Amino acid sequence: MRLADARKDQYRRLAKDQGYRARSAYKLLQLNGSYHILKKGSKVVDLGCAPGGWLQVATKEVGQAGKVVGIDLKPAEPVAGATVLEGSIENLNMLEKIAGILGGKADVVLSDLAPNVSGVWDIDHARQISLSTIALGFARQVLKGGGCAVFKVFEGDMMNEFRAELKNSFGRVLLSKPSASRQESSELYIVCLDFKQ
Ligand SMILES: C[S@@+](CC[C@H](N)C(=O)[O-])C[C@H]1O[C@@H](n2cnc3c(N)ncnc32)[C@H](O)[C@@H]1O
């Protein structure tokens, strides 16, 4: 078995053993371990939340004093402590609904959004950056000053332009590749701290 496949299996097995719905939960656990994004009492919005691995991590980290809202095109099984909205992040009504559920602005916006992949590299990279750009617009509307955000991207020529755009809105913009993200994948996460209102 290749090393990358062994690692993939390791996280899949761990997720099964530890009751996470998706191995992607470990990506958020590792990002949070490094950057301390999720705090007790935080208000969190999770864009592209299905099947719910990140919701499970976020609800545990913010505790009962926190609030977690997820949005996805696909239905997700309920997660205790989280509200899940079914629909597109492009639907402007979502902003109003989220403000109502959170009772104000968010401390954290997480985006693990992924488009349907075509298998054609250029097209998939462009679709991913386009989704992340919509997620950034969303984050600009819902985040509190000083808040943070995480955006999934695929490495490619449009990534640097997106990073530059992020620097207009956040004091610190850091690239990260959690070890739970497959090494052979060009997937990266951009962790953004100190939102400038
Ligand atoms: C990689 S999955 C997220 C996995 C999730 N973080 C977890 O741990 O369970 C990406 C999700 O983005 C969602 N998505 C893609 N485009 C979307 C859009 N415009 N609005 C809402 N969700 C979207 C997909 O339906 C998919 O469920």
The ligand as a Gaussian input file, in Angstrom:
#p B3LYP/6-31G(d) Opt

LIG

0 1
 C      -15.898000      18.650000       1.130000
 S      -17.605000      18.827000       1.458000
 C      -17.588000      19.479000       3.098000
 C      -17.262000      18.453000       4.173000
 C      -17.534000      18.989000       5.565000
 N      -16.570000      20.000000       5.942000
 C      -17.489000      17.885000       6.599000
 O      -16.538000      17.823000       7.389000
 O      -18.420000      17.068000       6.652000
 C      -18.011000      20.232000       0.496000
 C      -19.487000      20.616000       0.525000
 O      -19.655000      21.886000      -0.142000
 C      -21.018000      21.913000      -0.571000
 N      -21.269000      23.030000      -1.504000
 C      -20.737000      23.223000      -2.738000
 N      -21.224000      24.357000      -3.293000
 C      -22.083000      24.902000      -2.380000
 C      -22.892000      26.075000      -2.362000
 N      -22.945000      26.944000      -3.400000
 N      -23.644000      26.338000      -1.269000
 C      -23.635000      25.475000      -0.207000
 N      -22.883000      24.339000      -0.169000
 C      -22.115000      24.052000      -1.231000
 C      -21.194000      20.519000      -1.183000
 O      -22.570000      20.190000      -1.283000
 C      -20.415000      19.632000      -0.198000
 O      -21.260000      19.003000       0.727000

